[in-house]
Amino acid sequence: MYQEKIYRTDVLNKMGHVFERFRFVIRSRSLSKEQMKTIDYHLSEIMKVLNEC
C-alpha cells in the first residue's frame, strides 16, 4: 500500500489536500462530534511527530 520511498513534496501535497478537503466539507455540511474528534486526534498525532523533529 505504501511507497517504498516517501518524498517531502508528496507529504506536503497530501497535507494541502487534507486542508482543502476539510475546508470544503465544513462549508458544505456538518461533521458529527465523533468525526471531529477523530480528525482532531489524527492532527494531534501528526503535530507530535513534527514537534519531535
N, C-alpha and C positions, 0 to 999 in steps of 0.2 A: 504494500500500500504506500509506504513512504519511499521517497527517492533515496538513493544511496548517499548523495551529496546534497546538502541544503545550502542554497545561496541566499545571501543577505537581501538581494533585490526581491527574491520570491517571498521572503518573510514580510518585507515592507509592503509588497503588493497585497498580500493576504490581510495584513493589518488595515490597509486602506480600504479594502473591500468590506471588511467587518464594520468599519466605521460608517461607510456609506450605506450599507445594508441596515445597520441599526438605526441610522437617521431616517431612512425611508420607512422602516417598519413602525417606528414610534409616531411618525406623522400620519400614516395611513390606517393604523389600527392599534388597539391597546394590547399590551402584553400582560399575561397573568402575573400575579405576585411570584409564583413559583418559577416562571420563565425569567423574570428579572433577577431573582436570587441566583439562578443558575448562571446567567450571564455575568453577574457581579462576582460570583465565586471564581469563574474561569479568568476573568480580567485580573482579579486579585492574585491568582496563581502566576499569571504572566508577569505582573509587576514584581512579585517576589523574585522571580528568575532574573529580571532586568536589574533589580536592586542589588543582587549578589555580584554583578559584574564590576 
